[in-house]
């Protein structure tokens, strides 16, 4: 086998022009996988982090049963003793922010115009950290010193025709089923990355929403937890589950993975596109290597006949050609990895601006992440496809008739 490997490596360099063309095709194919894979991973990261840091946090806690029946009877599933729970959650490592929320809906009116809305009662201080990726594009953010101030999604504000400083009236149904009103003033408008969210929602201070809905001051609908890094989600969830069991709390825990529907849709879409690209590159490599090896057989027919006449068995001939394909795969994989990393760095440094994707409000700069898993996949693909592509030419070479091969000109 060492002899066959040495011969295979030497044979790779015999026709340098054809070898370079083949290696170039393999390298560009592997680089395409690395660049597109890095781009896809950057999109995954962007959608994930923007969703976490503008809407849902890393973890959310609800009263048990809220997921099934909370939309029908939201006031039956309020979390009590929120202040005590918040203190215990903040003591867990990697937890940065814990804030309560109270969802509500109803009508908002300027006096002349009325429209429906969906709202969230939030703690102004905690929400500013939780919604770090929801940019206030007009006016100012919520402030504890102005409890009647609200902020709206930029789409809702513009469609309703209101600006910072305008007075509004919120109408909603209280916990007891009555209609209640709250006079508020618009402080600003935010823009997240999700258009549907910006077109529908507004936020108001939690204390004012509790007063509007006639809910007690220590009751919230959900508790949102923001961590120092998304990678710690599983660890913190386990710690929260222990806390819930030890205290005997009737709470259910949802992570961002359970709540970020759009993230999973984006991941599924781009995952399939990446799979198609990988298949196309694999086919390109197979045809390229097969063509190279078949041409080598035509050029070295007499040589193959001589080797077989000297006693080399057919499996030895197969081994030589398969090892030659393996050598091409390794060289092409290395070249592709190097080229892919260089292209990823260059494209990221250039900073190409893309328009907003469907359902989003903001464009973004193209970023190509260098992902070790994608690098490994691209290299393995080059090696495996090159080796498999050499099997048929190797079989053809081993099936040559010795006498006819020696007569070949």
BELVEN-V808862 format. One line per field, one symbol per residue. phi: phi as a letter, one per 20 degrees, with the letter a starting at -180 (. if undefined). A space follows every 50 residues. Layout:
phi = ???
//
This chain:
phi = .gfffffffffgefdffffffffffffffffffffffffffffgffffff ffeccdmeccdcfgnffecffecffeceeelfffffffffffgmeeccbe ccebbrccceodccbebdccecegffffefdfeeefecmcffbffcfeec ccfffffffemdcgofeccddbefgeneeccbeccfeacdceedffffec dcccggffffffeldffddcebdddddfbffegfffgfffffffffemee cddcegffdefffffffffffffffffffffffgfffffgfffffffffd fffffffffeoffffffgffffffffffffffffffffffffffffffff mfedfffgnddcfbffcdfedgffgffffffffffffffeffgfffffef ffffffefd
//
